[in-house]
Amino acid sequence: MSFNHQSVPRPCEDEQLDPALRATLADFRLSVHAWADAASSRPRMPLAASPHRGRLWRLAAGCALGCALLAGSVSTGVYQHHRKEIRIAQAREAEHQRQLAAARASQQARDEEDLLAKVDSDIARQTPSAMEPLARLMSDDETR
Amino acid sequence: MTRSTAQDVAAEEFSAVVTAHRPQIFRFLLASTRDVDLAETLTQECFLKAHRNWTGFRGDSTAMTWLMRIAINLQKDHWRNRRMQFWRHARTNSVDIDEAGEWLPSGESSAEQKVLAQERVAQVWKAVEGLSERQRSVFLLRYVEELELSEIARATGLNEGTVKAHLSRALAKVRAELGGKR
């Protein structure tokens, strides 16, 4: 079905166009012609007469770039400050852990020394009754 | 004939060529790009290029075919550059297929017939959008500009057999699009 049957493309011997397709192609051609005619006759603004178009674009692009730079520098500063705080906290924590470990180690060493001293003194004081003659001989040798 | 007189004659000839063929070149570029501003820009470039080379035009083909060849090459260059620099022109001004299909002059048919015709024209636009660059050029030159196959061959720089093959494939795609939506 063609909307306007006056204009149909000239047939070519190799093109087997059925009437419906031919009518559609004619409509297509008419629509392109109508569109082109309307576009050609539309009022146009010369480029020189619209200087703010480019200026507006430049202004908008400049604002966007400025905002992006500002946001970037602020966020970089905040990020670096945050990282510095984290590093300080980590160093403090490590120092604290090191002190705790040192205290634990010295306490452990003291406990071991006390234990050994106690064992020595216990051994020194108590001589089993079965060993009494041998202990007396040793003290005789020392006096001689 | 003095040099200035010869230049005047050439300028007059070129002016007549512009007046005669500008609408056709613009229409072809508009149908190819579906972008009014781009079609206008490319049309200006086409005639600027033609003006620079006007003295070299020997008349082997018609002025129309010669101009159409320049327009096709400019369009090709434009798409090639656009692909390379898509960041610069990420936005396209091409109108929507349905919008392009609405341009149908009012006739004596009923409103229902007009709507149906618009739908079918929009389907043709959709099929044209899916064509390769060469198929699209050949199809538009044949069914919008109504050029003969020999003229299309000269304008596109292809031989007639290749033009026929492209046209046949383009028509098959248009038929398929129309057939699928019936």
Boltz contact constraints between the chains, C-beta under 6 A:
constraints:
  - contact:
      token1: [A, 3]
      token2: [B, 104]
      max_distance: 6.0
  - contact:
      token1: [A, 3]
      token2: [B, 107]
      max_distance: 6.0
  - contact:
      token1: [A, 3]
      token2: [B, 109]
      max_distance: 6.0
  - contact:
      token1: [A, 3]
      token2: [B, 117]
      max_distance: 6.0
  - contact:
      token1: [A, 4]
      token2: [B, 107]
      max_distance: 6.0
  - contact:
      token1: [A, 9]
      token2: [B, 143]
      max_distance: 6.0
  - contact:
      token1: [A, 9]
      token2: [B, 146]
      max_distance: 6.0
  - contact:
      token1: [A, 14]
      token2: [B, 164]
      max_distance: 6.0
  - contact:
      token1: [A, 24]
      token2: [B, 120]
      max_distance: 6.0
  - contact:
      token1: [A, 25]
      token2: [B, 143]
      max_distance: 6.0
  - contact:
      token1: [A, 27]
      token2: [B, 117]
      max_distance: 6.0
  - contact:
      token1: [A, 27]
      token2: [B, 121]
      max_distance: 6.0
  - contact:
      token1: [A, 28]
      token2: [B, 121]
      max_distance: 6.0
  - contact:
      token1: [A, 28]
      token2: [B, 124]
      max_distance: 6.0
  - contact:
      token1: [A, 29]
      token2: [B, 143]
      max_distance: 6.0
  - contact:
      token1: [A, 29]
      token2: [B, 144]
      max_distance: 6.0
  - contact:
      token1: [A, 31]
      token2: [B, 103]
      max_distance: 6.0
  - contact:
      token1: [A, 31]
      token2: [B, 104]
      max_distance: 6.0
  - contact:
      token1: [A, 31]
      token2: [B, 121]
      max_distance: 6.0
  - contact:
      token1: [A, 32]
      token2: [B, 31]
      max_distance: 6.0
  - contact:
      token1: [A, 32]
      token2: [B, 144]
      max_distance: 6.0
  - contact:
      token1: [A, 34]
      token2: [B, 103]
      max_distance: 6.0
  - contact:
      token1: [A, 34]
      token2: [B, 105]
      max_distance: 6.0
  - contact:
      token1: [A, 35]
      token2: [B, 103]
      max_distance: 6.0
  - contact:
      token1: [A, 36]
      token2: [B, 27]
      max_distance: 6.0
  - contact:
      token1: [A, 36]
      token2: [B, 30]
      max_distance: 6.0
  - contact:
      token1: [A, 39]
      token2: [B, 36]
      max_distance: 6.0
